[in-house]
Amino acid sequence: MENEVKQLVEMVRTPTLPTGALLIPWQGATAAQARAALKRYKDVMQAAERIFDGAFDDVVDDVDDGDVSMASAGPSGVRGRDPVARLATPEDEDDVVEDTAEGSDDEDDYGNYDSDYEIKDDSERERVDIDPYAGVFFSKDRREEVIEVEEQSEVVHLLKENEDVSLLTQSQWMKGCPEGGEQSFLFSLFTQLSQGSCPCPHGCGSSVPRQKSDFFAIFPTFAQYIAHLRGLVRQKCKKCSKDFCLACGEPCNTPRSQLPADTLDDPDLFHCSNLQGVILGIGLAMLEQLYDDQTQTPSGSQDGRVRTNKRKKTPVTAIASPHDIDDDDDNYLTPPGQGKKSKVGIGYAGDLKEDTTGQAEAQAVQRAKDERLGTVMTSLRIYLPSLQRPGGGRTSDYLVHPTALAHLRRRFNTLCTSLLRNDSLTDMSDRSAVYFELFEWLETISNHEALASMMAMPIMVVASVKTSSPKRSANGSPPLRERAITYEGSSGPRELLEAIVIQAQAAIKGLEGTKPAEAPAAEMTEEQKRVTHESKGKEKEVSTSTLSEENQKLLTFCHRILATAQAIDRSLRETKGEKFLQRLHDSLPKIFTSSSIGSEGVYVAAGASEEVTKKAYVEWATRVRFEYCDLEVPLSEEEAKKASADEPPNYKFYFNSEARMLATSDIPKRSLAIAKELAVLTTNLPVAWDSSIFLRVDETRVDIIKALIIGPEGTPYQNGCFQFDIFLGHAYNQAPPSVKYMTTNGGKFRFNPNLYADGKVCLSLLGTWSGPGWVSGKSTLLQVLISIQSMILCEEPYLNEPGWASSAGTPQSTAYSGNVRRMVVKTAMLGNLKAPPEPFADIIRTHFRLKAKSIGEQLDKWLAQDDGKATAGDGAMMSRGAGGASSNGLQADVEELKRMMQRLQTEGAGAPAAAAGSSSSS
């Protein structure tokens, strides 16, 4: 046993730090800790892992005869909080900033993802021990500041490959927000494989030197890196002529000629967990850099941020010149500057056309980028730990190296969160080369019991970066730069995937067409049953073949998304338990099928702070912004008897006649367009305290849509509820949707030059207004809704009148806005609260209940601003009433509205959800 103890101590203990080292490591194991670990775990590598996890920190060192006493390590043998590594500069090692990934003593601040998991027996204990994050607390509320030291990259010339390559620095290798003892493992492996020598394990006394360029060279492609490793991993001892692995120093007993021929590039690269850790670390660093280079643009990016990445060419020297250090914050995102636009109406500004040139070229460039990224991901996925690989699992699959876990959590999760935050299912489907490979990664990771936890863990992303000036070292080495990087917890892979799952389900619903559900078939005769049995399966095949190629592509992509989510859930159930999975699902976003679910139960306590109220409102609005509902007009018993089975139903909908005419239609292009529309709308409708958009879609006719837009703050429409009926007609998306404005006070009020009293909506996207029009295949319903919200329901509606676009701030404009405010109070607020339109009754009542205090203050302000003139149904033809005290009914309307809001609050005063800060959002 003493040989194993010695091996374990030497393996675990961190080498003495050289001058200029960047890390003060966690101290290594003592002999007593090694004996304790070997007593519990017979395998040396498993014992080493548990020592680094801190399970033996409480071992008493002065123990005789091999007997070890230990304090309790907790039910799972995993530390809840470990002493963690610290980063320091060589100039001042006493001035250390502690990496606080687990440094807080207040464990109540974190959500324990494993709190429902009880260890019942040794077999379950072993299963938990396999999961390195089983006892770690995680929360999206976490915020960690880490000091990272940036070293200058070193460039060397490799004679064998005749290639100039950069070497990955230690700080780049250890980049990211740490957990537990990850830093110690990363530092240990980096040091082991970049310096010293590897002794021959056969006892001949020979050794092979290791250098950083062996394992940490960054080649132009991942394939070149693998070829480089393949040529050096299996070393033949010059003294005894026996083979051994340069990465771990263990014998390679199987001759290369006897290695199995399977799908793996080279089984030698799966010899040990050290190789796994370094291959994944370097591969993910290359993948991350490739993705960063592809997404950086001079003017910004799709996520609305500007990237800065000014790189300078480094000369091929042992150590790059200190003058080449760049002070820019490479690889991090910087928010763009924002400017305030001057007020202007949309008027008749001319026949502007959207410039669509270059779209095809841009798409071709994106496809090329995706193919390169997908190729690297496919090549790298081979080296992920997997027990399901062809030919069976290898050594590194069973004994996953801790650095592999660390790199996947830090680097892959960052790439994963960027790709999964894409809010366009259509774009993801078009970029299938990347996304299909991403789904393969997610399934492979979730299928390994040591990795599955990462699918539910929040991802720590960069929130801010503060860079200090470069500091020169005392020994004349290149100056170093420190970065204080703040990481914040954000949604984990499974949570991010759920938003895409919702889109996929909506798209599938759209691809099913707009036909209502078929009525149950009558009882068949024996002959009919026989014919049906003989043709079973043929109808389904024909139905699938009728789908167009584009429709089938999207349908396949959607089903792949659902399959990935199901695979992750299955793995989490097996590794973490049913309770864990249920709690995770309870926290995921959902789309409801009825507007009667939960909205009326959302309250805030009287006297709740503005912050608490706003949070409750946004959580509620986010949950109910998109729902399916039943918009059919119910039939009486007498009507049901007379109705024909083939007769389409009527709908509570302005475009009822048009909808009934298309009841049995099957237009593939239209179905595809609707599928894409629904996918976007489910998760992208704007929600805010200031203004939100709510949508209701018929459960069986997804082309029948009703929208409710809340008037934006700072406009005469503020907090008013404006309803629109929308129909996606037979030519959609080749032509724009049909939109009708419904909040007109029975056809009496024209709320805007672009909103007529008869319900006409004037908007260039709809072809009813001058300006950039609808672009077939590109324009969307979401664009229409946001255009109405921002361009029509605007601060000065008078400016939308043709010819008045430059009349901002004039008395005419002020009077027009005052008239609009009176109409809004009477109809869009009080009228809608008295008789809420279907299916938005619960939305309207909850809106006024949660915002009662804010709306009350708004109404008082409007009363003070009112000019006392009589309300004109068409503001452009306002009558000239006398000014003075408000005698136009506004005062009475405001008082009645306040009374109704007070009753809404009183009715909910005793509700369970009435406590401050609570809501029923799920």
N, C-alpha and C positions, 0 to 999 in steps of 0.2 A: 504493500500500500504506500510505502514511503516514496517509491519512484513516482507514483501518481500524484502524491502530494507535492513533490518537488516540481513535477511538470505543470501542475495546476498553478502553483505560486509563480513560476516563471512566466506562464502564459498570461496570467491575470495582471501581475504587477506591471505598472506602467514604467517605461524607461525613464531615467533621469532626464530632465529637460535640458536641451542644449541652449547655448546663448542665443537670445533672440527668439525663443519659442513663443508661440502665440496662445498657448493654452496651459492653464494650471490644472492638471488632471486630478480626478478622484483617486485617492490612494488605493493601492492594490491589496490583494488578499494576504492574510497572515497564514501561517501553517495551521493554526487552530481552525481558522475559517475553512481552509481547504479540507481538513479532516472531517469537519462537520458536513460540508457539502458532499463529500464522497460517501459519507455514511448514509446520507439520505438518497443521493443520486449516484448510482454506480458508474455512470458514464462521465468521463472527464469533461467533455464539451458541455454537457447539460449542467454539470456542477459549476462550470465557469460562468455560464449564462445566469444561473441563479445567484451567484456571488455578485455579479455586476448589477443585478436587479435589486440588490440590497437585502436579500432574504437572510443573510448571515452577518449583518452589521452588528448584532448584539452578542455575538459569540465572545466569551471570555478568553482572552489570549493566553493567560498563564495556566494552562491545563496540562496535567500529567497523564501519561499512559494512554494518550489518544482519546480520553474521554472528554467530551465537549459539552459544556452547559450553554444553553441558549435562552434568551428571553423570547417571548412569543412573537412570531413574525406576522401574526394576523391569520385569518382563516384561510387565505389563499396562498400564503407564503410570499406575497408580493407587497412591496412597500407602497403605501399610499403617497408618501412624499420622500424622495431621496435627496441627500446632499448632491447638488448638481455641479457640473463643471463651470469654471469661470473663464471668461476671456480677458486677457490683459495685454498691455503693450510692453515691449521690452524695456522702455524707458522708466516705467513706474509700475512694477509688479504689485506694489502695495495698493495702488489705486485701481481696484478691481471692481468691475460692474458685474453683479451676479446675474446670471441667466435665470429668470424667475419663472421658467416654464412650469415648475412645480414648487416654487419657492414660497408661496403664500401659506401662512399658517391657518388661514380662515377657510377651512374646507367647506363651510356652508355656502361659500360663494360659487361653488361648482356643482354641476349636475352629475350625479354618479350614474353612469350608463349601465352599471352592473349591479345596482342596488337590489334588483328583483331576483338576482341569481343566488340561490342558496346551495352551498356545497354539501351534498348529502353523504357521499362515500368517497373512497379512494379513487375510484375510476373517474368520478366527476372532478375531483381535485386535480387529477392528472390532466383532464381536459382544460381546466382553467389555467393550469401552469403553462400549457402550450401557448396560450394567448399572452403575449408580452404586455398588453395594455389592460389586462383583466382587472387590476386593482387601481387603475389610474382614473382620476376624476377629470371629466371634460365638460366644457360649457361654451356656448357661443358668446357668453358674456365675458370671457377671458380677454385680457389685454396684457401682453407681455412686451417688455423692452429688452432687447438684446444688443450688446455691443459686438459688432463684427469688425475685424481688422482686415483691410484689403491689402494684399501683397501684390507686388508687380509680377506679372507673368514672366516665366522663364522660357526662352525658346532655344531648342537644341536641334542639331542635325543628326538624324539617324542614318548611319552608314549603310546598314543592311537594306533599309527601305529607300535610301537616297531621298529623304523627305525632311523638310524643316517643320517641326511640330512644336506647339506650345505645351507646356506641362501644367497640369492642374495644380493650383496652389492649395495649401492646407486650408486656408480660409474658404476657398471655393468648394472644397470637398466637404466642409462642415457647415456650409451655408444653410440657413433655415432655422425655424423655431424649434428648440430641442424639447425632448420629453425624457424624463428619467435619466438613465445612465447612457443615453445615446452618444453623448459627446465623448465619453471614455472609449466606447467601442470604435467610433470613427477615428479618433486620434490614434488609438492602438493599431488599427489595421493600416492606416496611412503610414505610420512610422515603421511598422514591420515590413511593408512592401516597398518602401522607398529608400531604405538605407540598410547598412549592415550586410550580412551574408547569410546564406541558407546552407547549413551543414548537411552533408550526405547522411540520410537516415540509416544507412547500412553499416555505419561504424568504421568506415575506412579512414576517417579523419579529414577527408577532402570537403571543400565547401565552394559554393558559387556565390559571388557578390550580387547583391540586389542594388538597383539604382532607380531613381524616380521615373526615368523614361521607360522602364520595363512595363509598368502597369498604369501610369498616370499621364500618358501622352494623349493629346487631343488631335486625332487625325481628321482630315477633311470629311471622311465618311465613317460610319460605324462599321461597315464591312471591312475597311482597311484596318481598323483597330482590332477586330476579331482575327483577321489574318495575322496581324502582328503578335497577338497573344498565342495563337496556335503554333507559331514558330518558336516560342520560348518557354511555354508552361512546362512541357515535359522535358526535363533535363537528363542527359546521360552523364553520369559521374565519370570524369576523366581518369579516375584512379581505379574504381572497381567495375566500371562499365555497366552499372545498374541504373535503372530509370527512377526518377523521383519528381515530385511536383514542386516547382519553384515557389508556388504561392503558399503552400502549407508545410512543405518539407517532409511530407510523408511519401512512402514508396508508391510507385505506379507498378503494381505487380503484374497486371495484364499486358502482355506485349501488344504493341499497336496493331500488329497483323491479326490479332484475335479479337479486337474490339468489334462489337456488333455493328452491322451496317443498318442504321435506322435513319429517321428523318433529321436527326441532330447533325449540325455541321461537324462537330468533333466531340466525342464523349470525354476527351481529356479536359474540356472546358467545364465539365460538370463534376470534376474530381472532388472538389471540396467547397465548403461554404465560403472560404476566403475569396475564391474566384468568383463565386456568385455575388458577393458583396461589392467587389471592385468593378465587375462588369456592369452591374446595374447602376452603380454610382457614376461611372464614366459615361455609360450609355444615356442615362437620364440627364446628365449635365449637357451632353451633346444635343439631345432632343430638346431640352429647354432652350438652349442657345439658338437652335434652328427655328423654333417657334417664335422666340423673341425677334429674331432677324426678319421673319416673314410678316410679323404683325406691326413692326415699327414703320411709320410713315412720317414724312416731314410735317404734315399739317394736322395729323391726328389719327384716330383709329375709330373703329366701329363702336367701341364702348365709350366714346366721347372724351377720351383722354389723349394727351399729347405725350409721346415718348421721346426721351432724349438719350442718344447713344452715340456720342462722339468718340470714335476710336482712333487711335494713332498706331501706325505700323511700328512694331517692336523689332529692333535689329536682332539678328541671330547671334546672341552672346550668352554666356553662362548666366548672367543676371542682367536684366534690361536696365537701361540708363534711368536714373532717378528723374531726369528732366522730362521723361515721357509719361509721367504720371498725370492722369487727367482728373480734374476736380469735379467733373460732372457726375451726377448720380446715375450711373449706368444701370440698366435692367430694372429700373423702377419707374412707376407711372407718376406723372405730374398733372394735376388738374389744369385744364385750359383756362385762359383768361375769359372773362365774361363781360360783354359790353351791353349797355342798355340802348335799345332801339327807340327812335323817336316815334311818337304816336302818329298813326296814319290809318286811314280807312282802306277797305279793299276796293271800293268804288269800281268804275270802269277804267282800269289802268292800262288797257290795251290788250291786244291779242298776243299775249306771251305764250311761247311754246317751250315745253320741257326739252332740254337737250339730252337726247338719249344716245348720242354718239359715244363710242368707246366702251359701251356696256359689254359687248361680245368679247372685246379684247381683255377687259378686266376679269370676266368670268374665266377666260382661257388661262390667264395668269394665275388666278386663284386655284383652278384645277391642277395646274402644274405644281403649285406650292403644296397642295393637299396630297398629291401623289408622292412627293418627296417626303413629306412628314409621315404619311401612312407607311411608306416603305421602311423608314427607320423604326417606327413603332412595331411593325410586323417582325423585323429582324430582332429587335430587343425583347419582344414578348417571349421568344423561345427560352430566354434565360430567367423568366419569372418562376418562382417556386410553384411547382405543379406536380401533383401525384397522379395526374391523368394524362401525362404525356405519352406518346407512342413509345412502346418498349418498356414502359413502367417508370416509376420515379427513380431519380438518382440520389446520390448522397446529399447534395445541396438542397434537394427537394424536401427531404425529411428533416435536415438540420439547417434551418434557415438562419443565415448570418444576421445578427442584429443590425449591421449597417445596411443590409438590404431593406429591412423594415424601415429604418430611418430615412433612407433615400426615397422610398416609395411614398412615405407619409409627407415628406417635405417637398420633393420635386414633382413626382407624378400628380399628387393631389393639387398642386398649383396649376399645372397644365389642365388637369381634369376640370377644375372649377371654372377656368376660362372657357373651355369648350362647352360645358354644360350650362353656362349662363346665356348661351345663344337663345334669343327669344323668338327665333323664326324656325319653325319646323321645316318649311320649304327650303331654307338655306341649308339646314342640316342634311336634308335629303339630297340636295344637289352636291353636297360635300361628303358623299357617302364613303369616299376613300379613307377619310379620317375618322368619321363617326362609327362606321362598322368596326374599325379596328379599336376604337375607344371602347365600344361595348364588349369586345373580346377581352380587353384588358380588365374591365370591371368584373366580368364573370370569372376570369382566371384568378384574380386577387381574392374575390369573395369565396371561391371554392377551396381555398387553403385555410385551415383552421387557425394558423398563426397570423393570417392577414385579414381575415374577414371583418374584424373589429373596425378597420379603417373605413369601411363603407358607411358606418354610422357615426364615426367621429367627426366633429367639426373641423374644418380645414383652417389652419392659421395662415392668414394672408397679410401682406404688407399693408399697413395703414398709413405710415409716415416714415420718412427717412431724414435724419439729421446728420450731416457730414461735417467732421472737424477738419481743420487744416492739417496737411501732412506733417508728421513729426520725424525729425531725423534721428537715427539711432546713434548710439555712442561709438560703435565699432566701424562706422563708415559705410554700413550697408544701406541699401536704398531706403528712402523715407517711407513710412507707413501711414495709412489713413484709417481713422476709425469712423464707423457709422453707427449711430444709435438708431436701431430699426425697431419700430413698434409694430408688433403683430396683433391682429384681432381675430377672434374666432368668427367663422362664417359657416354657412350651411355646408354639411358634409355631402359626399357623393350621392348617397341614397336620397337625401332630401332634394338636392338639385335635380336628380333624375326624375323625381315625382312631377315636377313642373312640365317636363317633356312627356312624361306618361299621360298627363292630363291632355296635352296637345294631341298626342297620338290617338287617344281614345276619341277625342272630338273629331279628328280627321277621319277616322274609321267610320264614325257615325255619319259624316258628310259623304263619304264614298259609298255608303249604302244607298244613297239616293234620297229622294224626297217622298218616296212612296210611304203611305201609312202602313202600319202593321197589318198583316193579313189576318182575316178572321179565321177561327178554327174551322178546319174542313169537316164536312159532314161525314158520317160513317160510310166507309167504302164497302162495296160488294166484294165477294170473294174473287171475282174476275178482275176487278180494279186493283185489289191487293196483289194479285199475281203479276199483273202488268207493272205495277209500281215496284215490286220486288226485283223483277228482271231488269228494270231500267235504273235501279238504285245506283247512285253515284254519277250517272251520266249527266243529269241536270246540273249538278254542282260544277262539273267540269265545263259544261257549256257556259254557265254563268260566269265562271272565272275567265274564260276565254274572251268574253265580251268586253272585259275591261281593256281600256287602251293601255299602251305601253307605259305612258306617263302615270296613269292611275295605278297600275300594277306596281310600279316602282315605289310610289309613295306608300301604298298599302303594305308592301313587303318591309319597307323601312319602319313603318309604325309597329308592325308585329314584332320586329326585331327589338324595338325599344321595350315593348311589354315583356318580351321573353327575358331580357336582361334584368329588368326590375324583379321579375318572379324568381330568377336564379339567385339574385342577391338576397331576397327575402328568405328563400329556402335555406341558404347557407347560414344566414343570421339566426334562423330558427334552430338549426342544428348545433351551432356553436355557442349561441348566447341564450337560447331558451325562448319559449313562447311569450312569456311576460315582457321580455325585453323588446321583442318584435312588435308586440301590441302597443307598447308605450311609444315606440318609434312611429308607428302608423298613426297613432292618435295626434302626433305633432305635425304630420305632413299636411300640405294644402289639399283641399278637396273641392270638387265641383258637385253641387247638390242638384237634385232633379225636381225639386219643388221649392217655390219661394216661401212656403209656409214654415220652413225649418229654421227655428232659432232666432230670427231677426227681432221678433217682438220681445225677446227675453234679454235684450242688451240694455243695461242701465249703468249710470254712474251715480254715486251718492251725492246728495245735496252738499254743496260746499267743496266738492272735489276740485283739485287744482286744475288750471288750464292744461298743464302738461299731461295729467292723467286723463282728462277728458279727450284731448286730441288723440292720445294713444289708443284709447278705447274706440274712438270713432274710426280711425284708420284701420285698426284690426278688424272691426266689424265690416267696414266697406270692402276691404280686401277679400273677406270671406264670401260676401254675397254679391260681388260685382257681376258675376256671370252665373246664371242658373238656367236649367231647362225647366219648362213648365208646360201645363196643358192649356192651350189657347182655343181649343174647340168650343163651339157653342153647344151646350148640352141640349139634348132633345127630350121633350116630354114623352111620356109613355105612348100617347096617341101618335105623336110624330114619329117615334121609333117604329111603330107598327107599319106606318105608311111608307117609310123610307126604303128605298131600294138598296140592296146590298152593294151595288156598284156605285151608288151615288156618293160623291165625296162630301165630307162634313163642311159646315160653315165655321168660320173663325172670327174671333173678336178682334177684327183687324181691318184697317182701311182698305187694303188691297185684297179683300176676301175673294172677289170675283176672279182676279188674276191668279190667285193661289189655287182656287178650285180647278181652273182650266189646266193647270200643270200637275194635277194630283197624280196622274198615272204616267207622267213623262219620265224618260230615262235619257238624259243628255250627258254623256261622259265628261265633256269639257266643263260643263256647268258643275257637275258633281265634284270634280277635282278642284275647281275654284272655290266652291263652298267648303270643301274639306280643309283647304289651306287657310281660308278665312277663319273658320272656327278654331283651328289650332292656334292662330295668333290671338284671337279675341279672348280665349279662356284665361290666359295668364298675363295679358298686356294692357288691359283696360286701365287708364290712368286713375289712380286713387290718391286723394289728398284731403286734408282738412279744408283747403281752400276751394276745391272743386273735384268732383268725381263723375265717372260715367258708369251706369249700370245697364246691363243687357239681360233680356229674357228671350230665350229661343224655344220654340215649340218642340216638345219631345219627339214627335213623329214627323214634323215638317220643319227641318232645320233651315229652310229658306224663308221662314216667317219669323221676324225678329221685331222686338220692341226695345227702344232705348230710352233711358231717362238720364238727362244731363243736369247736374247741379250747377247753377250759375256761379261763375268764378268770383272770388273776392276782389273788391275794388272796382266792380262794375255795377251798373244799375240792375243787373240780373242776379246779384249776389244772393246765394242760398235759395233762389227760386228753383222749382222742379219743372223741367221742360221735357215733354214726352214726344217721341218720334216713332212712327210706324215705318218699318223698312222691309222691302221685299226684294229678294235676289231673283230677278226674272229669268226668262228662258235664255237670254243672251249673256247672262253674267258669266264670266268677268270680261267678256269682250265689250260689254256696255256697262255703264254704272248702275248701281242699285236704284230702285225707286224709293224715295224718301218723302214722307208727309209729316208736317208739323201739326201736332194735335192739341197743344195747350193754347187755344185761341179764344177762350171764353165764348164758346159757341159760334165761332166765326166772326167775332166782333172786334177783337184786338189784333193790331199789327205791332208786334213787339220790336221790330227791327226793319230797316229797309230791305233786308234779305229774308225776312220771315213774314210772309203775307198772312192776312187774316183768313184766307181760304186754305192755309196750310202749305202753300208753295214755299220751297226752300231754294233760294237763289245762291248757287255755289258753282264755281267754275268746274270743280270735279264732277258735278252732277250734270254738266252741260247746260245749266240754267243761268250762267253768269259768264262774263267775259274773263279771259285769263287762261292759265295752264289747265288743260282739261284732263279727262280720264285717259290713262295710258293702259291699253289692253294688256292684261297679264302682269302688270306692275302695280297699278293703283289698288288700294284696298279700302274696305269699309272702315277700318280703323282710322285711316287718313281722313275720311269724310267726317267721322265723329269728332276727331280732334280739331279739324278745321272749323266745325260749327262751334265747338267749345271755345276756341281761342280767337277766331276771326270774326264770327258773327256775334257771339255773346261777349262783346268787347267793352272796353272802358268808355268809349265815346261812340255809341251806335250811329249818331248823326252823320259821322264821317263815312259811313258805308253807303250813303245816298249818292247816286251818280252826280258828279260835279261838285260835291261838298267835301271831298277828301282832304282838302287843305284848310278846313274851317275849324281846326282844333281850338277849343277854349272860347269860342264866340258865344254871345248870349243865346243864339239859336240852338247851339249844341247843348248848352246847359239846360235850357228849357226842355229840349227833347229828352234828355236823360231823366229829368224830373218826372216827365209824363210816363216814361218807361217804368220808373220805380213804382208809381201808383198802380200801374197795370200788373206789375209783378206781385205786389202785396195782395191785390184783390184776387188774382187768378192763379199765378204760379206758386203762391204760398197759401193764403187762406182758402182759396177755392179747392186746391188739391188736398188740403188737410181735412176739409169738410167732406169731400167726396173723392177719396183717392182713386185714381184710375187703375184698373187691372192691367198687369199683375204687380203693381208697385205699391200697394197699400202699406205693406209692412216696411218697405224702404222709406217711404215718405214719413210715416209716423216716427220711425226710429231716427231719421235724420233730424226732425224738428225736436224730438225729445233730447237727444244728445247735445244738440247745439242751441238749446233754448236760451241759455244765458247770453251767448254770443249773438244770436239773432235778435234778442231783446235790445241789446246795446246798439245793434245795427239799425233797428227800427226807430229808436230814439233819435239817432243821427239823421235818418232820412226825414223824420218829421221836422226836425230843425231846419233842414235844407229845403223843404217843400215851398214852392212859390204860391200855393193856394189856388192855382188855376184848375179848372175843371179837366177831368181826364178825357182825352181825345182818343178814340179808337185807332185812328191813324195819326201818329205823332207828327207826320209831315204836314198835316192839315189842322194843327192845333187851334182851338178857339182861344181868343184873347180874354180870358177871365181875369178878374181883378185880383191883385196880390193881397197879402195879409194873412190873417188867421186861416188855418186850413179848414175850408168849408166844402171840400170836394169828396168827402167820405174817407179820406186816408186815415184821419184820427180814429174813426170808428172801426175801420178795418184792422188797424194796428192793435187797438185795445182788445178786439175779439180774438185776434191771432195770439196775443199774449195769454189770454184766458185759456185758450185751447192748449197751448204749450204747457201751461201750469198744470192743467188736468192730466196731461200725458205724464208729467213728472210725478204727480201725486199718485196716479194709478200704479206706478212702478216703485213707489217708496218702500214697500215691504217685500219686494222681490229678492230672492236669494242673491242675485247678481248686482244688487244695488250698492255694494261696498265700493269705496273709492278704489279706482284702478282696476276693478274686475270687469270682465266681459265674458260672454259665452263663446267667443271665437275659438275655433278648434284648429 
